[in-house]
Amino acid sequence: MSTSPSPTTVPEARARIDEINERVVELLAERQAIVDALCELKADADRTVRDPEREAELLAHVRAVADEAGLPPTLAETLFEEILAHSVERQRRQRADGDAEPSAEESSAEEPADKATGAVSTCGAQA
């Protein structure tokens, strides 16, 4: 995937890893900003935070892309499950001041941590 030559020293390899890590963090920050905007759009459309169908599609796609890239699909899936969980929690906190009640579908799909906090939202988490 990369067109850069392979590193030839440990410091060079570590420097390249540091650069990649920075790009990953920048992309996660960009993704989070888009999810925040999506949260508002879905709130305006009276949509719930969780969309299990979209989550399943996203995870299947991530697994396929990982497999094509030579990355273990389970690793990619695990990482994105964590990203999704963070997105859901962030959006629920974002909307916690609202008086919206979760739908029956939303209530049955909540993770235990969400039940513990009692956070409620009407905006969407998947991006």
C-alpha positions, 0 to 999 in steps of 0.5 A, a space after each residue: 500500500 505504501 510507496 515509501 521504501 522500507 526503513 533500514 534502521 530502527 530509528 527510521 522505522 520508529 520515526 515512520 511509525 510515529 508519523 503514521 500514528 499522528 496521521 491516524 490520530 488526525 483522521 480520528 479527530 476528523 471523523 469525530 468532527 463529522 460524527 458531531 455534525 451527524 449527531 446534530 443532523 440526526 437530532 433534527 431528523 428525530 433519529 436515534 443514536 444507535 443504528 444496529 444495521 449501519 453498525 453491522 454494515 460498517 464493521 463488515 466493510 472494515 473487515 473486508 478492507 482490512 482483509 484486502 490490505 493484509 490486516 487481520 479483520 478481527 483487529 480492524 473490527 475490534 478497533 472500530 467497535 471501540 471507535 463506535 462505542 466512543 461515538 455513541 457515548 460522545 453523542 449521548 453526552 452531547 444530547 444528555 441535556 435534552 428531554 428526549 426519551 429513547 425509543 423501544 428499539 434504542 432502549 433494547 440496543 443500549 450497552 450496559 454502560 449507557 444504562 448505568 449513566 442513564 444518558 439519552 439521545 436522539 442523534 445518530 452515532 454511525 459515520 
